[in-house]
Amino acid sequence: MTLELILFVAAILFGIVLYWRESNGNQLYRFFNKLMYSKDLQMKETDTKGFVYQQSFVLRLVFITSLFLIGIIVAQFLLPINVTTISLFMSMIVGTIVGTYVAGFIFKSGKIIDEHSDSLGDIVKETIDKGKDLIEELKSEKQEEKVVEEKKEEAPKEEQKSARERLKDKGLL
């Protein structure tokens, strides 16, 4: 079980490196493309598709499985020990595919952040300014409330006539 986990993590890292390498250049894919197809059907110079870069899931699975199958066949002849089991083989394939998708996610999120970096900076700055304005408004409201309370307390109360005196003034008593 430990060997499978180690190979799974190593395969994820291998998938990330494989995806990154093919995103920078796809010479090996172009070479096989030139071998397999006629001049009219060959890929254009502007195409960036590779074995795992910009491929669908099924083709990635086929290319990665064939790569590991070739590697296991070579290892079977070179190593006198039988370490190539199905579980190790499957963990390496799944780990590599997961690594390619992780790398794709990292590249896409990096592009999106680069595209929106100016607008993100403006949004953060506007949010900070709004927060400062809100704090200043709250402080000014508290000060106004204190001033109003002080005015209420300071205002001397006029001496009011008693009810008897008011009735006398009206001539009712």
N, C-alpha and C positions, 0 to 999 in steps of 0.2 A: 504494500500500500504506500509506503514512504517513497519508494522509487517511482511509482506512478505520479505522486504529487510533485516530486522534483521535476520529472519529465514534463508534466503538464505546465508548470510555471515556466520552465525553459522553453517549451513550445510556444507559449504566449509571447515571450520575448522574441523568439525567432520569427513569429508571425508579424510582430511590430516592425522588426528590422527588415523583413522581406517586403512588407508593404511600403515602408519608407524608401527602400532601395529602388523598387519599381516605380515609385512616384517621381524619383529624380531622373531616371532613364530606363528605357525598356529595350536595350540593345538585344538581349537574348530572345525576347519575344519577336522582335523585328526579324532576327536571323531565321527563326523557325517559320515565320510568316513568309519570308522570301523563298524558303525551301519548299513550302507546301503549296503555295498559290502561284498562279500565273501573274504576269506583270499587270494585267488589268484588275485583278482581284486583290492585289497586295494593299496593305494599309498605307494611308497617306503619311507624309512626314509630320503632319500636325497632330496625328492620333497619339494619344498618350496611354492607350490601353495596354495592360500587361497580363501576366498570368493570374495575378490576384488583384492588381490595381484596376479599378473600374470594371470589374467582372461581376456577373451574377453569382448567386450562391452556388448553384449547381456546377458551374464551370470552376469556381474556386475549389469546391470539394473534389472535383475530378483531378485538377492539376496538383493539389496538395497531396491527395491520396496516391497518385502516381509517383510523386517525388519521394514520399516516405516508403512506398513499396520498393522502388529502386534502391533506396538507402538500406532497407532491411535485407534485401537480397544480397547486396554487397557485404553488409555486416555478417550475414549468415555464412558467407564463404570465408571471410577474413578472421572472424572470431571463432575459437574452438568451443566457446560456451554458448549454450542456447538461451539467450536473454530476449530474444525477439518473440514475445508473446502477443496475443491478440489484444489484451488489455493495455499493454504499453503502446502498441500500434495505434489503438483508438484514442488513447489519451493524448498522444502526440498530434494526431490529426485534428481533434477537437480543440486542443490548445492553440494550434497554429491558426485555425479559422477564427477563434475568438480573438486572438492577437491581431489579425488583419482588420477585424471590425473595430477593435479598440483604437488601432492606429487611424483608421478612416474617420472615426468620431473625433479624435484629437485634431486631425488635419482640418476637418470641416469646421470645428468650433474655433480653431485658430484663425481661419479665413474670415469667419463671421465677426470675430472680435476685432480683427484688423480693419474690416470694412466699417464697422460701427464705432471705432474707438473715439473718433471726434465727437460723435453725437452722444456717446456714453459719458464723455467728460463734461459736455455741456449739461446733460441731464443731472449729473451729480452736483455740478456747481449751482444749478437752479434750485435743486432740492435743499442744498445747504443755505442758500440765500433765503428761501422761503422759511426754513426753520429759524433762522436768525430774526426775520421779520415777525414771526409768530411769538418768539420769546420777548421781543421788544414790545409787542402789543399787549402781551400778558402783564408785563412789568408796568406799562403805562396805565392799564386798567386798574391794577392794584393801587397805584398811586392816586388815581382819580377817586377811587372808593374811599381812601383814607382822607383825602381833602374834603369830600362830601360829608363824611362822618364828623370831621373836625368842625366844619361850618355849622352842622346841625347842633353840635354841642356848644359852640361859641355863641350862637344866636340867642340873645336874652329874650326871655319870654315876657310878653306884655302882660301887665297885671289885668286880669279879666275881672269884670264886675261880677258880683255874686248874682244869683238868680233873683233875690229879693230886690237888689238895687236896680236891676234891669226892669223888673215889673213896676217899680216906683217911677222910673224914667218914662215908661209908656203910660203911666197914669192908671194903671190897673190896681194899684194898692194904695 
